[in-house]
């Protein structure tokens, strides 16, 4: 049972970390030039991912 809880915590943390990294990456990409890497651009009004806001 403890392994299941730890796995759930790990998945939740990794999901939140990915959401945060995507949000940061979408804000630092210059609009006037193309990136060599594919960047996922979120809408400008998409709020900062936090405990109080979840996209789920």
Secondary structure, 3 states (H helix, E strand, C coil): CHHHHHHHHHHHHHHHHHHHHHHHHHHHCCCCCCCCCCCCCCCCCCCCCCCCCCCC
